[in-house]
Structure formats: structure tokens, C-alpha cells
């Protein structure tokens, strides 16, 4: 065989091998994408695949998938007949062009790469063009590795637009887009995600303005049970740099929130899962009043992970069933009760614990803090039918402290109207009601202090609470609820 023939044969074999590997990888990638859809749909009860068309070729494939969200207004119409046909759903169609490996597009070494875009119908596209111009509303690039893991980057473009409402009033919208990235394991069994929306600002001709900046969503989660794809452990965070609203309503003071953070940690400890939630705000301003920092932290601990996952699976089934959603409150509550009772004994016998780890807020006048813990020890399923028996298994404790100066000033001048009458009240009426509220507060504090339920350290009022073996104590003394309305005892 001469050199030319040998070279030709080698090239032919290489081409055949590449063609075969591309065909094989295309088949594998289709299976992996199908698996990802299965896990995604399983974990998102309102999401459904309406139609999916996958056209697999040798070197590339095309996919068009239409997803739907059930009409969430069905939850508000539980006692009425709600049609959940496609007309009452939000439909989203995505088109993907998939290049097969081992060198997809001859740009990288991978099982496949894909480019995905959101496809709009003619009517929706005409409306989007008015706002975004010819920009695509959503695009995504995905690289799938040989083991089924991969990376997806996605974005929505920035735009500025002027939009008149039905009365002709002009609103200006400034949107700086979305950018995000997700790294995922085969079948979405684990993922990390980071998404950021830098700014959304809406203003009108009357001076009204709403502003959201630095919205960030992050997550790092792992599937706990392969056969129960609903439940993940790990961490997630939602944060906003700034939220501000002003001039929206004449009766509404300008409001701003700085650095809002909401963290959720779901650590898995053997057979048990903890749920740790922490929310914080650096500063909340209402008109001329400022509060902060503000914290609310709570946790559920020692929850049996398998039982919790089984309950969650049943609840997801309820949420994803339009017939149940349309059946009314009674059917849904029966479904909830059935899901809970099936695994209630397993959860109860694991000595679960709830903690209000921290609730606190402060302003220039002081701080208020509350912490509490509730634990069930040795409870059984039979005790659910006898609240008194269940109560005997409850152990609870708590601590409360607050600045009297802060409470008095808030009662004198509430930052938020508590009812329409207060919003329309005159300055003198607000002052009179504030003085009455302060008098009632100080009288109640005096009663509880004389009874020993409260202590004072300077201008700080504080107490402790405990509940064990059916007995409630406040500040170390047996507590009689009837004493709340009694005057102090005279010596």
C-alpha cells in the first residue's frame, strides 16, 4: 500500500471513528437532558412539559420544548371552578441548538455544547420589541461534559424604556439585565448557582420611584435521596443591596431597605436534617425614622430526613395536581393532613426542636431582642389526639429584653399607620392616641415588675421564660395568665 493510500485509509478511519463517537455522544446527551428535565419537573410542582420535540442528528441536534406554569390564581380560587387549560397558564418555549462532541463546534473538548434562547409568539414578541428592541429576552450557553456534569451560563439583556399606561401617564423603566452561572452534576443531583440582577428602577411623571439594586441569588445544594428528587441539603442565599420606594402614595412615607440578606442552611447530620434560616437588614428607613440592624433567625433541628422527604414528595404531588388545586380547600387540607400523619410518628419520636434563635431590631433609642427554643422530648403519635399529654413533652425557654425609651417613642409616633383611620388622623389625634398607648404600656410594665415577672436594668426591661412538665415560669416565678389584668398587690 503506497503512502497516499495509507494516509487516505487513516483519514477515513478517523472520520468514521469521529462520526461514530459524535453519534454515540449525541444519544447519550439526549438521555442526560431527558434526565435533567425529569429531576427539574419533579422538584418544581407548578412546572410541566407541554410539548418537547428533539431532533437528533449525527453531529448536532435541535430541541424545542414548551414549559407551562399552572395558573397560580387557582390557589386564590379554591372554592370556585378554575380552568387550568393552557389559556390560563404561562407558557414558555425554548429552542436549543446542540453540537455533539467530542469536539463540539471544534471549540472545546466535551460531550456537547448548546445554545438556547427563549422563543416568543408573534404577539408577545411585538410587546417585547417595544421594550428591548431586537435583543433576545433570554439566552443560555451550556457545556455538557463526558460524565454528564456541566456548566450553564445565562443572561437577560439590559434596557431602558418609556411606557405609557392607559391614561397616557409615562413610566420610565431602567433594567440592567441578569447574568448567572450554574455548575451541575449528572441528572442535577447537585448544583452550585450564582445569579445577579444589578438594578431595576421605575419612575413616573409625578415623582414616584421604585428602585431595586444588587439582587443576588446563590446556592450550593446536593440531592439527599436519589429516589426522592424533591429534597436537597446545602446552602442558599438571597440578597438585595437596596430597595427604595417614594412618591407612590400621598399617605405613604418614603421607605428604603439597605442590605437585606436571607440565608438558608440545610445541613445533613446522619439521618437528620436541620433547617437554619437567617434574615438580616442593615438599615430600614421610614420617613425620618431609621431602624437597624434587624435580625430574624430561626431553626428546625433533628428532623428525620427520610420522613421529611417523603412528606415533601406528597406535598409536591398536591401542588402539581390541578384537579386537587381546583377541588377546594377541603381536598387540599385532607391531602396535607394525610401527608403529615403518614410520617408524623417518625418525626415526633426523633425529638425535633424549634428555635427562634434571634429576633432583634434597633434604632437610635435602643434595641429589642427575643430568643426562644421549643423541643419535643419523647412524644408519640398517640399524643396528637391528646393535647395535654403532648404538652407534657414540650420543653421551652426564652429571653426578652427591650429598651423602654424605644418602645415609648414608637408608641408616641408609629412609623407605619396601623389602620386607615390612623393614616387620616390629625397630628393632635395621633399625639393623644400615642400618649394613651404609652400610659397603658407603662401601667402594664409596673404591674408585671411588682409581681416579679419583669426586671429593669437602667432603661432596659427584660425577662426570661421557661416551660417544662406543663409548668410555665416567667422570670423564675410560676406564671398565672390571669395576673396580666390584675393591679399590683399592695404590701
C-alpha positions, 0 to 999 in steps of 0.5 A: 500500500503506497503512502497516499493510500495509507494516509487516505485509509487513516483519514477515513478511519478517523472520520468514521471513528469521529462520526461514530463517537459524535453519534454515540455522544449525541444519544447519550446527551439526549438521555442526560437532558431527558434526565435533567428535565425529569429531576427539574419537573419533579422538584418544581410542582407548578412546572410541566412539559407541554410539548418537547420535540428533539431532533437528533442528528449525527453531529448536532441536534435541535430541541424545542420544548414548551414549559407551562406554569399552572395558573397560580390564581387557582390557589386564590380560587379554591372554592370556585371552578378554575380552568387550568387549560393552557389559556390560563397558564404561562407558557414558555418555549425554548429552542436549543441548538446542540453540537455533539462532541467530542469536539463540539463546534471544534471549540472545546473538548466535551460531550456537547455544547448548546445554545438556547434562547427563549422563543416568543409568539408573534404577539408577545414578541411585538410587546417585547420589541417595544421594550428591548428592541431586537435583543433576545429576552433570554439566552443560555450557553451550556457545556455538557461534559463526558460524565454528564456534569456541566456548566450553564451560563445565562443572561437577560439583556439590559434596557431602558424604556418609556411606557405609557399606561392607559391614561397616557401617564409615562413610566420610565423603566431602567433594567440592567439585565441578569447574568448567572452561572450554574455548575451541575452534576449528572441528572442535577443531583447537585448544583452550585448557582450564582445569579445577579440582577444589578438594578431595576428602577421605575419612575413616573411623571409625578415623582414616584420611584421604585428602585431595586439594586444588587439582587443576588441569588446563590446556592450550593445544594446536593440531592439527599435521596436519589429516589426522592428528587424533591429534597436537597441539603446545602446552602442558599442565599438571597440578597438585595443591596437596596430597595427604595420606594417614594412618591407612590402614595400621598399617605405613604412615607418614603421607605428604603431597605439597605442590605437585606440578606436571607440565608438558608442552611440545610445541613445533613447530620446522619439521618437528620436534617436541620433547617437554619434560616437567617434574615438580616437588614442593615438599615430600614428607613421610614420617613425620618425614622431609621431602624437597624440592624434587624435580625430574624433567625430561626431553626428546625433541628433533628428532623428525620430526613427520610420522613421529611422527604417523603412528606415533601414528595406528597406535598409536591404531588398536591401542588402539581395536581390541578384537579386537587388545586381546583377541588377546594380547600377541603381536598387540599387540607385532607391531602396535607393532613394525610401527608403529615400523619403518614410520617408524623410518628417518625418525626415526633419520636426523633425529638425535633426542636424549634428555635427562634434563635434571634429576633432583634431590631434597633434604632437610635433609642435602643434595641429589642431582642427575643430568643426562644427554643421549643423541643419535643422530648419523647412524644408519640403519635398517640399524643396528637389526639391528646393535647395535654399529654403532648404538652407534657413533652414540650420543653421551652425557654426564652429571653426578652429584653427591650429598651423602654425609651424605644418602645415609648417613642414608637408608641408616641409616633408609629412609623407605619399607620396601623389602620386607615383611620390612623393614616387620616388622623390629625397630628393632635389625634395621633399625639393623644392616641400615642400618649394613651398607648404609652400610659397603658404600656407603662401601667402594664410594665409596673404591674408585671415588675411588682409581681416579679415577672419583669426586671429593669436594668437602667432603661432596659426591661427584660425577662426570661421564660421557661416551660417544662412538665406543663409548668410555665415560669416567667422570670423564675416565678410560676406564671398565672395568665390571669395576673396580666389584668390584675393591679399590683398587690399592695404590701 
